[in-house]
Amino acid sequence: MAGSTYDVIVVGAGSMGMSAGYELAKRGVKILLIDAFGPPHTEGSHHGETRLIRHAYSGDPVYSRLAALAHRLWTEIEDLTESTLLYPCGVLNIADRNISSFEDRITQAQANGMNAQRLNADEIRRRWPAWQIPDSFEGMYEPAAGILYSEKCLRSLRELALARGADLLTHTRVERICPGAKGSAVLTSQGTFYAARIVVTAGAWYGAISDMLDLPIRAVRKTVGWFNSASPDVKAGRFPGFTLHTKEGMYYGFPDTTGAGLKIGRHDTGVPWVPGEPLLSFGAWPEDERDLREILERYIPAAAGKLNIGSVCKYEMTPDEDFIIDRHPQHDSIWIAGGFSGHGFKFASVIGTILADLALTGQSDVDLSPFSLHRFADSSSIL
């Protein structure tokens, strides 16, 4: 296999890379996916069973449009693999009005034909009795939103990519990418491979290739916990996925879908992590459980039981928490996607189509200017 030449090589076969690999293989492209581990795995940002898929975003309207398209593509992948990847339980976004407003998100939802319902605190408490929130809070409910089963999604993308002819090289380190006039050589722990075009989707591991590609992305250790509850009010079918923005911080969570408990994580804060350093397990810091438990005790006391499971994962953060999807500033045949900042998984299905378009034609129907690397004036690249 070493020494083989491909049309496209994808470096990093996690959520985005595997999606790009599937889309390229579907189009008949000779494609090699390379990953340092064996996706799905626990060394990136896709494990932990579930991710929210919601549609109404604030900020640049490209996010809301892409979220709707991503949802449709996930349903197509479900059909192709005859698997259940989506659970449409709805997503309830809650915020303290003194801190945050849903005005922009509701306006964007309406502009894109999405159903986003504004609710006051009393309406939230009445519809979902497990929520114990003060009157100063409000909500935005997206009934068409829900949960993606993240590891199952990645397995489905892998299955489809391989079935359409993609090659996958796992447990393989990329040691160097050497661009040339007619393509690039990718030097790995398993030998050297060649391709006319390269797509780099290294996730939280971009720091491990900073000598090749230095991006304004920092990896952060994040924790999530599954907490026991005997209350049916937090079980699947009676409780939605949620986001929660309060003075204590920004949180997100999921109903109990498997009996393991209500799952909750914190979006803000986190401990910096450098690729190659140990990722300390859940409980290494008191706040790993404390932050999650205090929020449950305050706002969802029915779910503040025993911690059943604690887990850690990684975010890959850009300074503004917007994505990077761009051509390499020095090498036209290399494309970069990263910095998905804790809210990217839902978009993986559509990011794959965008990266395939870019790799094959250099263009996309999506306005990618919000994701340009050039918005970081001090960004550098030393490939």
C-alpha positions in Angstrom: 0.0 0.0 0.0 2.9 2.4 0.8 3.9 4.3 -2.3 0.4 4.4 -3.7 -0.9 7.5 -5.4 -4.4 8.8 -4.8 -6.6 11.6 -6.1 -7.1 12.9 -2.5 -5.6 12.1 0.9 -7.6 13.1 4.0 -5.4 13.5 7.1 -7.6 12.9 10.1 -10.5 10.5 9.8 -12.7 11.8 12.6 -16.1 13.4 12.1 -15.2 15.8 9.4 -12.6 13.7 7.7 -14.7 10.6 7.5 -17.6 12.6 6.1 -15.3 14.1 3.4 -14.0 10.6 2.7 -17.4 9.2 2.2 -18.5 12.1 -0.1 -15.3 11.8 -2.2 -15.6 8.0 -2.5 -19.3 8.4 -3.5 -18.2 10.6 -6.4 -15.7 7.9 -7.6 -12.6 9.6 -6.3 -9.6 7.5 -5.4 -9.3 8.4 -1.7 -7.1 7.5 1.2 -8.1 8.4 4.8 -5.4 8.4 7.4 -6.0 8.4 11.2 -3.7 8.1 14.2 -6.3 6.0 15.9 -9.2 3.7 14.8 -12.3 5.8 14.3 -14.6 5.9 16.1 -12.4 6.2 19.2 -12.0 8.1 22.5 -9.0 10.3 21.5 -11.0 13.0 19.7 -14.2 15.0 20.0 -16.8 12.5 18.8 -17.3 10.0 21.6 -19.7 10.1 24.5 -22.7 8.7 22.7 -24.7 11.9 21.9 -24.5 15.4 20.4 -27.2 18.0 20.0 -28.5 18.9 16.6 -30.2 22.3 16.7 -31.0 24.7 13.9 -31.5 28.2 15.1 -28.2 30.0 15.4 -27.3 33.6 16.1 -24.5 35.4 14.4 -23.8 34.7 10.7 -26.8 33.2 9.0 -24.7 30.5 7.3 -24.9 28.4 10.5 -28.7 28.1 10.5 -28.7 27.3 6.8 -26.0 24.7 7.2 -27.7 23.1 10.2 -30.9 22.5 8.3 -28.9 21.0 5.4 -26.9 18.8 7.7 -30.0 17.5 9.3 -31.4 16.4 5.9 -28.1 14.7 5.0 -28.0 12.8 8.3 -31.5 11.4 7.5 -30.2 10.3 4.1 -27.2 8.5 5.8 -29.7 6.9 8.2 -31.6 5.5 5.2 -28.5 4.3 3.4 -27.2 2.4 6.4 -30.6 1.4 7.8 -29.6 2.7 11.2 -31.0 5.1 13.8 -28.7 8.1 14.0 -31.2 10.8 15.0 -33.6 11.1 17.9 -36.0 14.0 17.4 -36.7 14.9 21.1 -36.6 18.6 20.5 -34.1 21.0 22.0 -35.0 23.6 24.7 -32.6 26.6 24.9 -32.8 28.4 28.2 -31.1 31.6 29.2 -31.2 34.3 31.9 -32.7 37.4 30.2 -30.2 39.5 32.1 -27.3 37.7 30.3 -28.5 36.6 26.9 -31.4 37.0 24.5 -32.9 34.7 21.8 -34.0 37.6 19.6 -31.5 37.1 16.9 -31.9 33.3 16.8 -35.6 33.5 16.6 -35.4 36.1 13.8 -33.0 33.8 11.9 -35.2 30.8 12.5 -38.2 32.6 11.1 -36.2 33.8 8.1 -35.2 30.2 7.3 -38.7 28.7 7.8 -37.8 27.0 11.1 -40.1 26.4 14.0 -38.6 28.2 17.1 -41.0 28.8 19.9 -40.3 31.5 22.5 -41.4 30.5 26.0 -41.4 32.2 29.3 -40.3 30.6 32.6 -43.8 29.6 33.6 -44.5 27.9 30.3 -41.2 26.0 30.6 -42.0 24.8 34.1 -45.5 23.7 33.1 -44.4 21.8 30.0 -41.3 20.2 31.6 -41.8 20.0 35.4 -38.2 18.9 36.0 -37.0 22.5 35.3 -36.9 24.7 38.3 -36.0 28.1 36.9 -36.6 31.6 38.1 -39.0 34.0 36.3 -36.1 36.0 34.9 -35.3 33.0 32.6 -36.8 32.5 29.1 -36.6 29.7 26.5 -36.6 29.0 22.8 -37.8 25.5 21.9 -37.0 23.9 18.6 -39.3 20.9 18.3 -37.7 19.6 15.1 -34.2 19.5 16.7 -32.9 16.6 18.8 -30.0 14.2 19.3 -27.4 12.7 17.1 -25.8 9.4 18.2 -22.3 10.5 17.4 -20.3 7.3 17.4 -23.0 5.5 15.4 -22.9 8.4 12.9 -19.1 8.0 12.5 -19.5 4.2 12.1 -22.1 4.8 9.4 -19.9 7.2 7.5 -17.0 4.8 7.8 -19.2 1.9 6.5 -20.4 4.0 3.5 -16.9 5.3 2.7 -15.3 1.9 2.6 -18.3 0.4 0.7 -17.7 3.0 -2.0 -14.0 2.2 -2.3 -12.2 4.5 0.1 -9.0 3.2 1.6 -8.6 3.7 5.4 -5.2 3.6 7.2 -5.7 3.5 11.0 -3.2 3.8 13.9 -0.9 5.7 11.5 0.9 8.9 12.4 1.3 11.6 9.7 4.9 12.7 10.1 5.2 15.2 7.3 3.3 16.7 4.3 5.6 17.7 1.5 3.8 19.8 -1.2 5.1 19.7 -4.7 4.3 21.2 -8.1 2.1 18.3 -9.1 0.8 17.2 -5.7 2.0 16.3 -2.2 3.8 13.4 -0.5 2.4 12.4 2.8 5.0 10.8 5.0 3.6 8.5 7.7 4.6 5.8 10.2 3.5 3.3 7.5 5.3 4.7 4.6 4.8 7.5 2.1 1.7 8.2 0.0 1.0 10.6 -2.8 -2.0 12.7 -3.9 -2.9 15.6 -6.1 -4.9 17.2 -3.3 -4.8 17.0 0.5 -7.6 17.7 3.0 -6.4 18.2 6.6 -9.0 17.6 9.4 -6.9 17.0 12.4 -9.4 18.1 15.1 -8.0 18.6 18.5 -4.7 17.2 17.2 -3.7 20.2 15.1 -1.1 21.0 17.7 0.6 17.7 17.0 1.3 18.9 13.4 2.1 22.6 14.3 5.5 22.2 12.7 3.7 21.6 9.4 0.6 23.7 9.9 0.3 26.4 12.6 -3.3 27.4 13.2 -5.0 29.6 15.8 -6.6 26.5 17.3 -6.2 25.4 20.9 -7.4 22.1 22.4 -9.3 22.1 25.7 -10.2 19.2 28.0 -13.9 19.0 28.6 -16.0 16.9 31.0 -19.5 15.4 30.9 -21.4 13.4 33.4 -24.4 11.1 33.5 -26.4 11.5 36.7 -28.9 9.1 38.1 -32.6 10.0 38.5 -35.6 8.0 39.4 -37.9 10.7 38.0 -39.7 10.0 34.7 -39.6 13.7 34.0 -36.0 13.6 32.7 -36.4 10.5 30.6 -36.5 10.3 26.9 -39.9 11.1 25.6 -40.7 13.5 28.4 -37.6 15.7 28.4 -35.8 17.5 25.6 -32.2 18.1 24.8 -31.2 21.5 26.2 -28.7 24.4 26.4 -28.6 26.6 29.5 -26.9 30.0 29.7 -26.8 31.4 33.3 -24.5 33.5 35.5 -22.9 30.2 36.5 -21.9 29.4 33.0 -23.0 27.7 29.8 -24.2 24.2 29.9 -25.9 21.6 27.6 -27.5 18.3 28.2 -29.6 15.3 27.1 -32.5 13.3 28.4 -31.9 9.9 29.9 -32.1 7.8 26.7 -30.5 4.5 27.9 -31.0 4.3 31.7 -27.4 5.7 32.3 -28.9 9.0 33.5 -29.3 12.5 32.3 -26.1 13.7 30.6 -24.8 17.2 31.2 -21.6 19.1 30.2 -20.2 22.6 30.4 -19.5 24.5 27.2 -17.4 27.3 28.6 -14.2 27.0 30.7 -12.0 23.9 30.4 -8.4 23.0 30.9 -5.9 23.5 28.0 -4.6 20.3 26.6 -1.5 19.8 24.5 -1.4 16.8 22.1 0.9 14.1 23.5 0.3 15.1 27.1 -2.0 12.8 29.2 -5.7 13.6 29.1 -6.5 13.4 32.8 -9.6 11.3 33.6 -12.9 12.6 35.0 -12.4 13.6 38.6 -8.9 14.8 38.3 -10.2 18.2 39.4 -13.0 18.8 42.0 -14.9 21.0 39.5 -15.3 18.1 37.0 -18.3 16.8 39.0 -18.9 19.9 41.2 -19.8 22.3 38.4 -22.2 19.8 36.8 -23.8 18.8 40.0 -24.4 22.4 41.3 -26.2 23.3 38.1 -28.4 20.2 38.4 -29.2 20.9 42.0 -30.1 24.5 41.2 -32.1 24.0 38.0 -32.9 20.3 37.5 -32.9 18.9 41.0 -34.8 15.7 39.9 -31.6 14.7 38.0 -29.1 15.5 40.7 -28.6 11.9 41.8 -25.5 9.8 41.9 -22.9 10.3 39.2 -23.2 7.1 37.1 -20.5 7.9 34.5 -18.0 10.7 34.1 -16.1 11.2 30.9 -13.6 13.5 29.2 -13.3 14.7 25.6 -11.7 17.6 23.8 -12.8 20.8 22.2 -10.8 22.4 19.4 -11.3 26.1 19.9 -10.7 29.1 17.6 -10.4 32.6 19.2 -13.9 33.6 18.0 -15.4 30.0 18.2 -16.2 30.1 14.4 -14.9 27.3 12.2 -11.9 27.4 9.9 -12.6 26.0 6.4 -10.1 27.4 3.9 -7.4 26.7 1.3 -3.8 26.6 2.6 -2.5 30.2 2.2 0.7 28.9 0.4 -0.4 25.7 -1.3 -3.5 25.6 -3.5 -3.8 21.9 -3.4 -4.2 21.7 0.4 -7.5 22.4 2.2 -7.9 22.9 5.9 -10.9 22.3 8.2 -10.8 22.7 12.0 -11.6 24.8 15.0 -15.1 23.4 15.4 -15.2 24.8 18.9 -17.6 22.4 20.6 -20.5 23.0 18.3 -19.3 21.4 15.1 -20.4 17.7 15.2 -23.9 18.4 13.9 -22.5 19.9 10.8 -20.2 17.0 9.9 -22.5 15.6 7.2 -22.6 18.9 5.3 -18.9 19.8 6.0 -18.0 16.6 4.2 -19.8 17.7 1.0 -18.2 21.2 1.3 -14.7 19.7 1.6 -15.3 17.3 -1.3 -16.4 20.2 -3.5 -13.3 22.2 -2.5 -10.9 19.3 -3.1 -12.3 18.6 -6.5 -13.2 22.0 -7.9 -11.7 24.6 -5.5 -15.2 26.1 -5.0 -18.3 25.6 -2.9 -21.9 26.8 -3.2 -21.7 27.8 0.5 -20.3 31.3 1.4 -17.3 30.3 3.3 -16.0 33.8 4.0 -17.0 33.6 7.8 -14.7 30.6 8.0 -11.7 32.1 6.3 -8.3 31.7 7.9 -7.4 35.3 6.9 -9.7 36.7 9.6 -6.9 36.0 12.0 -4.4 38.7 11.2 -1.6 37.0 13.1 -2.3 33.5 11.7 0.7 31.7 10.3 1.4 28.6 8.3 4.8 26.9 8.0 4.0 23.9 6.0 
